[in-house]
Amino acid sequence: MLARTPAPSAANENDIAHYFEYSKSGLQVLEDGLKEVPFGEFMVEKAVIDRAQLFRALQMQDKYPGVRVGECAAALGYVQIGEVERLYDVWRGCSTVEVA
């Protein structure tokens, strides 16, 4: 089940506009079809981070090219790096085993 994220606040409007084409009715669909969900969106869907946290992680990633969005989210304190690694394995379709 997909987690619903709240509408962006006025403070985040500029951040959102930086990453997406935005209209009064919401995000515009520029292309239709099945595509792989980016890992950052996957973390939002799994309710590990919220949309505002994803935008902050993307902003950090812009400043530090080569650093992955999950690492940025962990560096910002939104999620533990172990959880990022586990989610990345799920996202890539790999099975994981937790060792106690």
C-alpha positions as CSV (number, residue, x, y, z in Angstrom):
1,M,0.0,0.0,0.0
2,L,1.3,3.4,-0.9
3,A,1.7,6.0,1.9
4,R,0.0,9.3,1.2
5,T,2.2,12.3,1.7
6,P,0.8,15.6,2.6
7,A,0.7,18.5,0.1
8,P,3.9,20.6,0.1
9,S,3.9,23.6,2.3
10,A,4.5,27.1,1.0
11,A,8.1,26.9,2.3
12,N,8.8,23.9,0.0
13,E,7.1,25.3,-3.1
14,N,10.4,26.6,-4.5
15,D,12.2,23.3,-3.7
16,I,9.5,21.3,-5.6
17,A,9.5,23.6,-8.6
18,H,13.2,23.1,-8.8
19,Y,12.8,19.3,-9.4
20,F,9.4,19.0,-11.2
21,E,7.3,20.9,-13.7
22,Y,4.4,22.1,-11.5
23,S,1.0,23.4,-12.4
24,K,-2.0,24.7,-10.5
25,S,-3.6,21.2,-10.7
26,G,-0.4,19.5,-9.4
27,L,2.4,17.7,-11.0
28,Q,2.1,17.4,-14.8
29,V,2.5,14.0,-16.4
30,L,5.0,14.6,-19.2
31,E,5.3,11.0,-20.2
32,D,3.2,7.9,-19.6
33,G,4.3,4.3,-19.2
34,L,5.9,1.9,-16.8
35,K,9.2,3.1,-15.4
36,E,11.4,2.1,-12.6
37,V,10.6,4.0,-9.4
38,P,13.7,6.1,-8.3
39,F,15.1,4.9,-5.0
40,G,14.2,8.2,-3.2
41,E,10.6,7.8,-4.3
42,F,10.7,4.2,-3.1
43,M,11.8,5.4,0.4
44,V,8.8,7.8,0.4
45,E,6.4,5.1,-0.7
46,K,7.7,2.8,2.2
47,A,7.1,5.8,4.6
48,V,10.8,5.7,5.7
49,I,11.1,9.4,4.8
50,D,8.6,12.0,3.9
51,R,8.5,14.1,0.7
52,A,10.1,17.2,2.3
53,Q,13.0,15.0,3.6
54,L,13.5,13.5,0.2
55,F,13.8,17.1,-1.3
56,R,16.4,18.0,1.3
57,A,18.3,14.8,0.5
58,L,18.1,15.7,-3.2
59,Q,19.3,19.2,-2.5
60,M,22.3,17.7,-0.6
61,Q,22.9,15.3,-3.5
62,D,23.1,18.4,-5.9
63,K,25.8,19.8,-3.7
64,Y,27.8,16.6,-3.5
65,P,27.6,14.8,-6.9
66,G,28.4,11.1,-6.7
67,V,26.8,10.7,-3.3
68,R,23.6,8.6,-3.4
69,V,20.3,9.9,-2.2
70,G,20.0,7.2,0.5
71,E,23.4,8.2,1.9
72,C,22.3,11.8,1.9
73,A,19.1,10.9,3.8
74,A,21.2,9.0,6.3
75,A,23.7,11.9,6.7
76,L,20.8,14.3,7.4
77,G,19.6,11.9,10.2
78,Y,16.4,10.9,8.5
79,V,17.1,7.2,8.4
80,Q,19.8,4.8,9.6
81,I,22.3,3.7,6.9
82,G,21.5,0.0,7.7
83,E,17.9,0.7,6.8
84,V,19.0,2.4,3.6
85,E,21.0,-0.6,2.6
86,R,18.2,-3.0,3.4
87,L,15.7,-0.9,1.4
88,Y,18.1,-0.7,-1.5
89,D,18.3,-4.5,-1.6
90,V,14.5,-4.7,-1.7
91,W,14.4,-2.0,-4.3
92,R,16.8,-3.8,-6.5
93,G,14.8,-7.0,-6.1
94,C,17.5,-8.8,-4.2
95,S,16.4,-11.1,-1.3
96,T,17.9,-10.3,2.0
97,V,18.5,-12.2,5.2
98,E,18.8,-10.6,8.6
99,V,21.4,-12.1,10.9
100,A,20.5,-11.9,14.6
